[in-house]
Every structure is written in structure tokens, then in C-alpha cells.
Amino acid sequence: MPEPLFFSAVESRRTVRDFLPDPVPQEVLDRCLDAARLAPSSSNLQPWEFVVIRDPKIRQAANAACLDQMPAKTAPLLIALVTRRDTWRRNRDEILRVFESRGPLRPSQAAYYRKIIPTIYTTGPLGILGPVKRLASRAISLFKPTPNLMAREDLRIMAHKSTALAAATFMLALRAEGYDSCPMEGFDPWRVKALLGLPRGAEVNMFLAVGKRSEKGVWWDRVLMPREWAVREI
Ligand SMILES: Cc1cc2nc3c(=O)[nH]c(=O)nc-3n(C[C@H](O)[C@H](O)[C@H](O)COP(=O)(O)O)c2cc1C
């Protein structure tokens, strides 16, 4: 049975670029953030951080770093969604801690998080191991199916994929609550990194302007590519 509430949230979500000034209630925001935290992520490492900007000075600088785009300027709330590929070790340890608190670690869990994950995530000083790992995987793949053992750029892509899924979950949850959003990748990544004091291995995936749409919030009619360009059965 289709879930009508889910489909109505999916269909009514639009990118909103002009917001009413009404604030987003904390309990609504919390529910949506907690929904986003349930998004799937590679190896369940949850490489994301939602930075909710409350400080007016930081907000002003963030608006400017978002090129003073209309959604940033009008939204009552601006969130920087950060991809944290630097947190894999901490998060891996947390997964192991939680598993162990629930009973003896299964051999498959121990092997995956103690051996395979470090092999994937370790790229050595200046990332020099990365190309070696990638080349080795490519060579083995000529003989048998092999996963990419990941150079630094591959790890970046992997972390951004998972973070974008959390963004999508968050935006749909907002819609289910009657709120709107605008995802923004139009920003100055260097200024934003300095503004938020992000460490190496962390970068903003996208900004999310959040609030309730004004009458002129949706700028353009929806345009969908033909279904056969988007879906192919083989
Ligand atoms: C990753 C990503 C980055 C985007 N960046 C911007 C942006 O910087 N500014 C903006 O106005 N819209 C931005 N958008 C919104 C898209 O233009 C919008 O999703 C698209 O036109 C489809 O419209 P809809 O979301 O209303 O269906 C972005 C969307 C995504 C997914």
C-alpha cells in the first residue's frame, strides 16, 4: 500500500527561494534532524554534521558566502550541512562500542569494522597510498569482481553521497511538517570553511535554507525529464 503522507511530501516539496519570516519551531527542527539522522550511509559511518547557524554575525557572513542568494537572505533558518570524512575512526569506534554493549561482537562485525574499514579509509601521508590501492583494485578486477579500495577523491565522493541522502531525508521531513527548504551549492567553499572553522577532511556539502514558503516562494514551474531518460530496464 502506498503511504499517502510520504508521497504528498515528495510531490509537494519544491525548492523555495522566498520565505516568510516565521521562525521554525525547535521541536519541528529536532524531529526533522532526527529523521535525517536515520538516512542510510556508507558502512553506517554517518559522515555528516548539520550546523544550525544561530549567531547573527555568522549568519550574515554565511549569507554573503552563499553569494547573498535570495533563499539565504529570506529564510528564518540557515543550516550548513557538513560532510565529515575525517570522523570515520570516531564513528567506527562508536559502532563497535554500541555493538559490544549489546553482547559479544560477531566475527563479521569485528572483521568489517576492524579490518576492512581501516583498509578502505587509510590513504597514508598526503594520500599517497590512495592511487596504489586504486590501481591494485583495478588490476585485481581484471580477474574477479573487486571493490574500489579508494583513493582520497573516492572517499570524498563516498562521504558526499551519504551526506546528500541525509539532506534529502531532512528536506522531505520538513515538507511532511509543512515547512520548506532550498538546497544550495552556490557558495564560496573556502570562505565557508574558514567561517565554520572546519578541519581538514570536512567540507560543506550544501547549505539548506529552511522556513515556510511565501506566496512567491516557488520561482519556476516544475520541469521533469522524460521518464525514459531517467529509468531504463535491461
Ligand atoms: C545539490 C543541489 C544544489 C543546489 N543549489 C542551488 C543553489 O545554490 N541555489 C538555488 O537557488 N537552488 C539550488 N538548487 C535547487 C535546484 O535548482 C532545484 O532543486 C531544481 O531546480 C529542481 O527544482 P525543485 O527542487 O523545485 O523540484 C540546488 C539543488 C541541489 C540538489
The ligand as an SDF file (V2000), in Angstrom:
LIG
                    3D

 31 33  0  0  0  0  0  0  0  0999 V2000
   22.8460   19.8110   -4.7490 C   0  0  0  0  0  0  0  0  0  0  0  0
   21.9120   20.9300   -5.1120 C   0  0  0  0  0  0  0  0  0  0  0  0
   22.3730   22.2200   -5.1610 C   0  0  0  0  0  0  0  0  0  0  0  0
   21.5180   23.2780   -5.4420 C   0  0  0  0  0  0  0  0  0  0  0  0
   21.9840   24.5680   -5.3770 N   0  0  0  0  0  0  0  0  0  0  0  0
   21.1270   25.5830   -5.5220 C   0  0  0  0  0  0  0  0  0  0  0  0
   21.5550   26.9200   -5.3130 C   0  0  0  0  0  0  0  0  0  0  0  0
   22.7080   27.1850   -4.9930 O   0  0  0  0  0  0  0  0  0  0  0  0
   20.6410   27.9110   -5.4550 N   0  0  0  0  0  0  0  0  0  0  0  0
   19.3430   27.6700   -5.7700 C   0  0  0  0  0  0  0  0  0  0  0  0
   18.5620   28.6380   -5.8740 O   0  0  0  0  0  0  0  0  0  0  0  0
   18.9000   26.4040   -5.9820 N   0  0  0  0  0  0  0  0  0  0  0  0
   19.7540   25.3640   -5.8440 C   0  0  0  0  0  0  0  0  0  0  0  0
   19.3090   24.0730   -6.0020 N   0  0  0  0  0  0  0  0  0  0  0  0
   17.8940   23.8220   -6.3050 C   0  0  0  0  0  0  0  0  0  0  0  0
   17.6640   23.2920   -7.7110 C   0  0  0  0  0  0  0  0  0  0  0  0
   17.8220   24.3070   -8.6490 O   0  0  0  0  0  0  0  0  0  0  0  0
   16.2730   22.6470   -7.7420 C   0  0  0  0  0  0  0  0  0  0  0  0
   16.2650   21.5260   -6.8940 O   0  0  0  0  0  0  0  0  0  0  0  0
   15.8800   22.2040   -9.1500 C   0  0  0  0  0  0  0  0  0  0  0  0
   15.7530   23.3020   -9.9940 O   0  0  0  0  0  0  0  0  0  0  0  0
   14.5680   21.4140   -9.1480 C   0  0  0  0  0  0  0  0  0  0  0  0
   13.5210   22.1650   -8.5630 O   0  0  0  0  0  0  0  0  0  0  0  0
   12.6560   21.5870   -7.3520 P   0  0  0  0  0  0  0  0  0  0  0  0
   13.6270   21.3090   -6.2160 O   0  0  0  0  0  0  0  0  0  0  0  0
   11.6740   22.6790   -7.0120 O   0  0  0  0  0  0  0  0  0  0  0  0
   11.9980   20.3380   -7.8090 O   0  0  0  0  0  0  0  0  0  0  0  0
   20.1650   23.0170   -5.7310 C   0  0  0  0  0  0  0  0  0  0  0  0
   19.6970   21.7010   -5.7150 C   0  0  0  0  0  0  0  0  0  0  0  0
   20.5620   20.6710   -5.3820 C   0  0  0  0  0  0  0  0  0  0  0  0
   20.0240   19.2710   -5.2920 C   0  0  0  0  0  0  0  0  0  0  0  0
  1  2  1  0
  2  3  1  0
  2 30  2  0
  3  4  2  0
  4  5  1  0
  4 28  1  0
  5  6  2  0
  6  7  1  0
  6 13  1  0
  7  8  2  0
  7  9  1  0
  9 10  1  0
 10 11  2  0
 10 12  1  0
 12 13  2  0
 13 14  1  0
 14 15  1  0
 14 28  1  0
 15 16  1  0
 16 17  1  0
 16 18  1  0
 18 19  1  0
 18 20  1  0
 20 21  1  0
 20 22  1  0
 22 23  1  0
 23 24  1  0
 24 25  2  0
 24 26  1  0
 24 27  1  0
 28 29  2  0
 29 30  1  0
 30 31  1  0
M  END
$$$$
